[in-house]
Every structure is written in structure tokens, then in C-alpha cells.
């Protein structure tokens, strides 16, 4: 009992030492980037192989988080990595004899790929043999024929046993039992195999025994040992003293792996010196592996060896078996057949994508790993040399990694706006002739980064908006596009800050944030605002957001919303009575200027073009009105039968659609002299006031005018004498004074007479103390400015002179200065009377005039 315990402890100590050696070896190789483990065969699925996490100095959680997994170059996955413990375990039952047939050492290789670090660790697992197979014979029963003349000591090869185990578990010995005529001799071959031979120990006597039954037992060295048996039956024949002889002891042939099925690989030749039936030779295979049994066929009659199934250099590059030539007398000879398979480039390179990204940001730096590839070719030599390349001009390149691994990395910066998706094709070609190649496609989508600002469709925008528009009317729509994608390409619009006529821009227009539509928030008036300039900003939805600006010019289009306004003759104020009287001599020629209607239009362009026409007249054929000038002229010479007073209604129209108009009423008096004019006016004014009051005012006016006229004549005479004297002393000046005719006004009882003037018109008001003058050109313009200039104007010399003498503001002399600033006539006119005294001693433009307020 103590001896059994000691034996158990010895076996347990040996196992511990063996396990310790394996752990030490695995730790040493882990330091150099390679792990090695050893496990016995026939372990169940999920059996422990090694602690990868510990050997790599990593925590199991780290391996799980970094996406560690086990890959194998073979099609069958024999190992897997336990996610929680980091242990390498078997993925299925391992049979050493099936995995590593005819190999002394069985090593399976795999790799552990840590995707988070893009690292590869190689693992070698040695599958150790256990005694799970008993020796077996190809033929369980064998019959031998021996002539009775066979000499003792003759040797006969027996069928060999086969044990797929290795080492001590393989075939170790043979034993023969059953008869004293035979003994067993075991020969060791050159390859170390044991070959049993039957030795005739005692001469045979067919008369004593025609048959001999023997049992051949084969044993291995396992614990416990396994055995296999074969029955041998020896038939004793009559004498046949010549055995067949092969022409060669070894038949060797080299064939390519693509040799067609059914081809004859070689033909064996054996001859027998006997005659008759004893010379007939039959061929057979006496030792062949199971994998070769279904590949070749030996014809027993002809000795030809034919191919039954296609060869594959990658599965086996050489085959060797023994053949026997036997005659009818059971004499034989043996030979060895060696078939060498040469490699043919029949395998294309295989590309395996071990790890790959499906998305990458466009701002990824160059050198970023996007895929890890494993490339191999099962051929050998030049046929197995693989070259890898990328197809097309793509921003990626290949970088060699560990062993047969390649990394696909970015070669330069990516731009999603140029290419949003890549289908990267990897080509792998071998060095055979012709070369074979294969490909793999990597689909990679580029993620967007907000690196593009919105871009407007136009460099600047402009729109025309009619005035008096409705509030909320659409003006125009601005468009901006962003080359980015998703949220980064979502564009919103807003107005830049600004002011229009002192008010915020946002009170005039607004822009819709999503569509870029620009709306008018109020009704525009062309006469107030003719143009609005603003900036619209487009901003994307990125972080940080990018933006761009565009200028928008909004032009207000004028509409015909203002009727013409008559400046002369002025319109009577509310509650006042105004009767305008124009003087026309009866001796006037046709075309003589009588009066001029002056009107303006606040609109612009065609809407402000005015035309004049005579709508109503007392005598239709006596006067006419200029279509564009508004000048009232005589159409013919007045006749004696014509009435002295004429009423004219002039219509002023603009060119808008629809056209707007205004009317002006003129009263024209035909008179040859002032007395006749006054008489006519007096008769007209008599119903308005008592005659005595009017007579007193006229007498005072005539007296005052006479005094002023005499003073003016004296002053004019003195000025002419002085000018004449200076002209005698000095050369004539280039800018000699040229006479400019003046206007003449006569008014009484609210009646105002306008006499045509070629130079200027002067109107004076009694209440505002402001004078206005309008210069007349040779061709009258259509309109006057719609906007009056500033209220303050330079005073007339007459006003200054009157103020210097202390004259009352309602009786002002008229100055003849030509430097009075131009301004339109006042719209408020008071009744006054201007009396002009013609004189042969003065120029027409310098005749004195007296203005008397009425």
C-alpha cells in the first residue's frame, strides 16, 4: 500500500514539474510577443488552455474593453478567448491524429488581436498525444502460401500494424503465436518503423499439415497498453523455386499537382524466371496510408499506378508506399514507390479583414489606421510570394505589420465635401506565372466636420418694390448653401443691425430664418425713402457656427400717387377770395405770351411728366396753352369785338397710369393802357367795395409812385453818366451789363395782373417778409422741383433798402439786382398792385415799378 502511494506521489510530482516548465516557457515567450501552451488531445470543448490575460500582463476587463479576439489562418477555429476571465479555451474537441497526421510534433497556431490597440499576439498550442488509438492492421486476416521446398530461415513480410499515436503511445512490439514451424522477426527500417517478418523455423511438410494458423499481435507503449491482432493462415504449396524480381528497388516519380484524374503516374515491372502458372505475377500494395488509399490505384495485372483523385500540394507534397509482386507460387518481391508532388500556382492569395472601421472623421490625421488585413497564399516558393496594393487614387496607403498582416492607413487629410464615401479595393497578387490575384473591398464613410461656411447663390441681391406696398409683402428670397452635411449644413438667416431714417432696420424689413424670404413690415413711400441697403447673414448649425454676409439693395419704385400741384396761379386759401387777372394788350400779335401756368408733381419719372391743355375759355379760339410749357399765348390777334375779360381753365395732367390732374383758372384782361386796365378793374371791383375808399387808395398810390419814379429817374441818370465816364477812361469790360426784362404785376381789389418777362419774376408778401424770384429760360421746363429748398433764402435788395429807410413792411420797393437766389414762388400770396411806368429814358428791363399792398 505504501509503495502504491509513493508511486502516485511520484507521478503527481512529475506532472507538477511538467506544468511548471510549461508555464515558465509560456511566460518567457510572452515577453517576446509570442505565447506557447501545451494541452493533451481529446479535451472537451471549453477546456482551459492558458491564461492569456495574465501572460500578456493585462486585466481581463482590459481585454474585453479593447475588443480582444482569437483568429486563425485555418478555416476551422480551434480556440476561443473567454471574455470574462481572459482564458484561452478550446472551441471544439481536438484530435491530434486528425489534425497532425504523420507529424511528430503537432502545433496549432492562432493570433490574439486587440482591436482597441491594433496589436497582434501570436499563440502556439502544442497538442500532446494520449494513448487513444490501438494498433490496427489493414488486413485483419492474411493468407500466405509457401512451397514445401521453402528452406528454413526463409523470411516472409507480414502486414504491418498502424498506430496513429506517437512516441510511447505508438506501435512498440509484435508477438507471434500459434505454431512451432514459424517464428517472428522484427526489422527496423530506415525510417525507424518496425517491419514484422515471418521466419520459417522448421521445414514444411504438406503431408503433415496443409495449413498453419498464426496470430500476430501488435502492442503500443501506452499506460495501459493497447493491442491489435491479425490472423495469418499459411497454405503449404508444391515447390516453386523462383520468385518475381522488380526491375527497380525504388520507383520514384515527380508529378505536378494539377495532373488530371485518371492519368497513369507510373508502371511497375517485375519478372519471374519460372514458367507456366508459376511465372504469372500479380501486383499489390502491402503498405499504404489511409489518405493515399483513395488517391491512387495499382492495377494487379499490369502494374500501372493510376490517379483516382486530384492531388493538392498544400495537403501533401510527397507519398511513399511499398508494393509487392507475387507469382502463383506465392513467391514475391517488394519495391518502394515514391511520388513527389510539385507545386502549381493554383491558389490565389487570400485576404482576410481582421478589423476595419466603417466610419472616419474627415479631420482624422494622416496615418490613422482604418483596417487590419491578413494576407496569405497556400502555394510555396515564388507562387506563395504575395504583393499587396491599393486600386485607384485614394487617400490611403498600405503599411506592413506583423508577419502577413497589413494596415490600411490614411495618407492625407480627407474632405467629405469632395468624397463622402470610399470603397477601397485591396489587390493581392502572387509571384506565379501566370499570376493569380484576389481583392477585398473596404467600405468607409467619411463623417462631416463643420469646415465650410454658407455660400450665397449671388454675390449681391437687389429688388424693386413698388411704393405703397402692403405690409408683409414678399420682397425677395436669398439663398445660401452649405457644402457640409446634416446639422452643419442647416442654414438660418437673420438681418444685420442697421438704421433707416433714424429708425431700426428691423422695423422696415424682416427675414425668415428658415427660408431666407425678405418681407416688408411697413408700406414704403417713394417720396420719403427711395432706397434701402441692408446685410443678410447666413449661419450654419455647426459648433462653432460659420457664417457669411451678403448685401441686399432694395429700390423703391415710384407710383403715380400724387396729383400735379399748381404753383401759379396760386390757389385761394380757405375763406379768401382770389381773382387772378393777366394783362394782354389788344395789339398783341399771335403767339404773344400772356401768362404761364406753373405746376409740380411730387412723383418721379414718367409720373412727374406734366402736360397742359386748355379745358375751357370764354373765347375758344383766342388763346392756346403750350402742351409741355404751360405758357398761355394768343392764338390770334384780339379783335374789337372780343370781350375785354376772358376766363381760362387750364388742366394739368401727369403721364402716370391712371393719370392724375389739377386745374388752374386764369382771368385775362384785354387793355392797351394802364388807365384802361384800371377802368376795367375798377368796374370789376366796384361791387366788392365802396367807390370812395378805392379812389382814395388809388390817388395815394399814384402820388407815391410818381415821387418814386422821379427819384429813380434822377438816380438812373447819375448812374449812366458815371458809366459813360468810366467807359471813356477804361477799356470796355468783357462782362458788360446786359438788360434783363422784368415782370410787371398790377393788382387791385384782389386782382393781380402778370405781364410777361424774359428774365425773372418777383413776388413779395406782406406777412412773411420773404421775397422769391424765378428765372425764366428761353425754353421753359416741364416741371419745377418737387422738394422745396430750405426755407431760409437771401433777402432781396429791396427788402434791405426798405428796412434801412424804415419803410413799412407792406410797401417794399423792387430791386433790379440779378444776384437774387432762385427759389420757387411762395404758395401764400397777398393782394398787391404793381404799376410799371414806361419811359423813353430807360431800358425796358430797368423801368421803375411800384408795389403797393392792397
Secondary structure, 3 states (H helix, E strand, C coil): CHHHHHHHHHHHHHHHHHHHHHHHHHHHHHHCCEEEEEEECCCCCCCEEEEHHHHCCCCHHHHHHCCEEEECCCCCCCEEECCCCCEEEECCCCCHHHHCCCCCCCEEEEEEEECCCCEEEEEEEEEECCCCCCCEECCCEEEEEEECCCCCCCEEECCCEECCCCHHHCEEEEEEECCCCEEEEEEECCCCCEEEEEEECCCCCCCCCCEEEEEEEEEECCCCCCEEEEEEEEEEECCCCCCCEECCCEEEEEEECCCCCCCEEEECCEECCCCHHHHCEEEEEEECCHHHHCCEEECCCCCEEEECCCCCCCCCCEEEEEEEEEECCCCEEEEEEEEEEECCCCCCCEEEEEEECCEEECCCCCCCEEEEEEEECCCCHHHHCEEEEECCCCCEEEEECCCCEEEEEECCCCCCCCCCEEEEEEEEEECCCCCCEEEEEEEEEEECCCCCCCEECCCEEEEEEECCCCCCEEEEECCEECCCCHHHHCCEEEECCCEECCEEHHHCEEECCCCCEEEECCCCCCCCCCEEEEEEEEECCCCCCCEEEEEEEEEEECCCCCCCEEEECCCCCCCCCCEEEEEECCCCCCCCEEEECEEECCCCHHHHCEEEEEEEECCCCCEEECCCCCEEEECCCCCCCCCCEEEEEEEEEECCCCCCEEEEEEEEEECCCHHHHHHHHHHHHCCCCCHHHHHHHHHHHHHHHHHHHHHHHHHHHHHHHHHHHHHHHCCCCCCCCCCCCCCEEEEECCEEEEECCCCEEEEECCCCCCEEEEECCCCCCCCCCCCCCCCCCCCCHHHHHHHHHCCCCCCCCCCCCCCCCCCCCCCCCCCEEEEECCCCCCCHHHCCEEEEEC
